[in-house]
Amino acid sequence: MTDPLKVLAISSGGGHWIQLLRLRPAFEGCSVTYATVRKGYRADIGDADFRVIRDANRWHKFNLLRSALGIFWLLVRIRPDVVITTGAAPGYFALRFGKWLGARVVWVDSVANAQELSLSGRKAGAIADLWLTQWPHLAAAQGPLFFGSVL
């Protein structure tokens, strides 16, 4: 019997977290670690492994660096086979570092980005093994792809 696939499901808070939770059926049979920016979100995932990461955005450069370092060490410790995120900056760092460490990486751009892809989403597209949008008019042949919305 093979070990279950190790998945890191990571996102910022708010809508990013809610959308990530909507993907939970896809993780059935996997060993999942959830990581997000608010300790209170632990209640959303039951007994699954849960980690709190530092929140950051492009307007707070020092916090971005601290977040990136924390996410890198999280990835080194858990060594996931797959990293999946709905954004934003913490998800981008997880994809970048996960790819360096040999994981398959999946970016699902937030449904809130209805007019254009997010900045993180545009950057993630260059490295993601699977790059998805939740809006059909934002899909393109070279990515991102559209297979539906999680909301």
C-alpha positions, 0 to 999 in steps of 0.5 A, a space after each residue: 500500500 502506498 502512502 497517501 499524497 501529501 498536500 499543502 492547501 494554503 491561502 490568505 484569509 477571508 474569501 481566499 480561505 473560503 474558496 480553498 475550503 470549497 476544494 476540500 472534496 478534491 483532497 479526499 484520501 490525501 494527507 492534507 496540511 492546511 495553512 492560513 493567516 488566522 488561528 481562528 480558522 482551525 475550527 473550519 478543518 476539524 482534525 486535519 493538520 493546521 498551521 498559521 502563517 504570517 499574513 503579508 502583502 506588497 505594501 509591507 515589504 518586511 512582512 513579505 520577507 518574514 512570511 516568505 521565510 516562514 512558508 519556506 520552512 513550513 514546506 521544508 518541514 512537511 515536504 508536500 507532494 502537491 501545493 494548492 492555493 487560492 492566493 494571495 501572496 502567501 500562496 504565491 510564495 508556497 507555489 514558488 518554494 514548493 516547485 523548488 522542492 519538487 512539488 506539483 503546484 496548483 494556483 486557483 485565482 480568486 473568484 473576486 478577480 472578475 475583470 483581470 487576474 490577480 498580480 499573484 495569479 499572473 506571477 504564479 502562472 509562470 510556475 504553476 503546473 496547473 493554473 486556473 481562473 474561475 471566470 471563463 472570459 479570463 481563460 486562455 489557451 496558454 493559461 489560465 484554464 477554466 473548469 468552473 467556479 468554487 462558489 
